[in-house]
C-alpha cells in the first residue's frame, strides 16, 4: 500500500478505499457519561431500522463518495461503481488517470455480479485486494468510525428516510 500511496502523491494514479457500513435509526451510545449504577438508555421511538452506506474514499483529495440503500447487496455496490464511472471513468477527449480501488474480501465484493462489474471496468480500474479480516488497512474504516462516533452518536431518527438524509 505504501507504493500505491506514493503513486497517488506523485499524481500517477487515483487511490480509492472502498467499503460498506450501516447506520441505525436508534442512537449509537459513544463516550457517554453517567453516574455509577445509572442506566444508560436513550428513549427511541419505534423499531430500529438501518441504512446501508456504500462508500469510496479518494485518499489524496480526502473526498468521500457515498451511495445509500436499504440493503447491503452486490447490486448496491455496483451502483457505487456506476457513480465512480461518472467521476473517474474515461471520457472522450479527456485524459484520465488510472484508478486503483482497495477492497476487502467481503461477500458483496467477491460475488459473481461484482466480479463481472469490476471486469467490465478493468481498462481503467485496478483492484487491490486486502487480506481477509484486516479492516485496519482500509482507510475508509476511520471515516465510518468518525461518522458514527461524532455525527450520528446520541441522535434518534424517526425513520430510515430521516437517517438517510442525515448521512
N, C-alpha and C positions, 0 to 999 in steps of 0.2 A: 504494500500500500504506500510505502514511502516513495517508491518510484512513480506511482500514479499521481501522488500529491505534487511531486517535483515537476512532473509533466504539466499538471494543471497550473501551477505557479508560473511556469515558463510560457503559458498560453498555447501549448501544443494540443491540449485536449480539454474537454469539459468533463468534470468528475461529478457524478451524481451518486448519492447514497439513497437507496430506496427501501422502504419497508412499510408495514401497516401497523395500525394501533386502533384502539377503541376508546370512545368517550361515553360516559354514562350520564343519564339524566339525574340520577341521585348523586349527591356530592361525594367527592374524594375527601377523606379526612387526612390532611397532611400537616404535620407540625402543629398539631392542636395542643392547647394547654387547658388543663382542668385541675381542680383541687384533687388531692389524693382521695380515691374512693368515689369520686363523682362519675356519673355515667356520661360518656361522650356520645351523644346522639343528636343528630340534626333532623328535625322533622321534614319528611319528604312526601309529597302527595303522590298517590297512585303507585303504579308498578314501575320498576326501573326499566328503562329502555336504553339501547345503545346505538351509537352511530359509528360505523367503521370509517377510518381515515386511511386512505392510501396516499403515501407521500413520497416525494423525492426532494432531497436537499442538494442544491447546487453548492458544492463545497467551497469554491473560490468566491463566489458572489454572496454566499450565505443567504441564498434565496430559497424559500420553501414553496413547493408546488404541492397542493393537496386536492384530492378528489374524495368526496364523501359519499357514502351509500348506507343502506340499511343492512347490507350483507357484506361478508368478507370472503368473496369468491374470486376465482380466476377472471371472470368477466369484469369484475370491478377493477382488478389490477390492470387488465388490458385497456380499460377506459383511461387509466392514468397514462399508459403508454401512448394512447392517442393524443392526450394533452401534450406529452413530451414531443410527439411528432410535430405538432404545430409550433412549439417553442424552439426545438433544437434540430429537427429533421432537415434534410436537404430541401432547398428551394431553388427553382430555376433562376440562374443568373446571379445567385448569391453564394459566396464561398462560406462554407460552414466547417467548423472543427469537428473532428471525430469525438464521439461521446462514449464515455465509459460509465456504466451503471454498476454499482456494487449491490449485490443481492445476497441474502442468506438462502438457505436451502428449505425455506418454508414451503408447505404444500401448494400454496397458490403460485409460487414462483417456479415450481418444477412440474406443474401439471402439463398435460398434452396441449391444451389450448394456449397456455402461456408460452410453452416452448415453440409452438408454431408462430405466435405473435412476435417473439424475440427473433426467430429465424428470418421472418419477413423484414426485419429491421437490421439484419446483420451487416448490411453495407454501410451503415453509419453508426450503429450502436453495438458496442462490445460489452459483454457481461463479464464481470469479475466476481466469482463466487467466493463467499466467505465460508469458513468451516462451520459445521453444524454447532449449534449451541454456543455461539460466540457473539452475543449482542454488544459486547464492549468494543468490538471492532467496527461497528456500524455507527457512524457519527449522527445519523438521524435519531437514534435512540435518546440522545441527550435532548434533542428538540421535543420529542414526545414527553419526556420526563418533565421538562420545564413547562410545557403546556398544561399538563395535569397538575403539577405541584403549585404553580403560581397563577395560572389563568382560570382553571376550572375547579380548583380546590375550594371547598366550603360553599359552593354555589349549587342551588337546586334549579332545575329546569322543568317547566310544566309538561313538556312533551319532547319527542325526538326532533321536531322541526325547530323548536326554540334552541335546542342544543346544537343542531346543525348550523343555525345562524350564528351562534356564538363561536363555533370552531372555525 
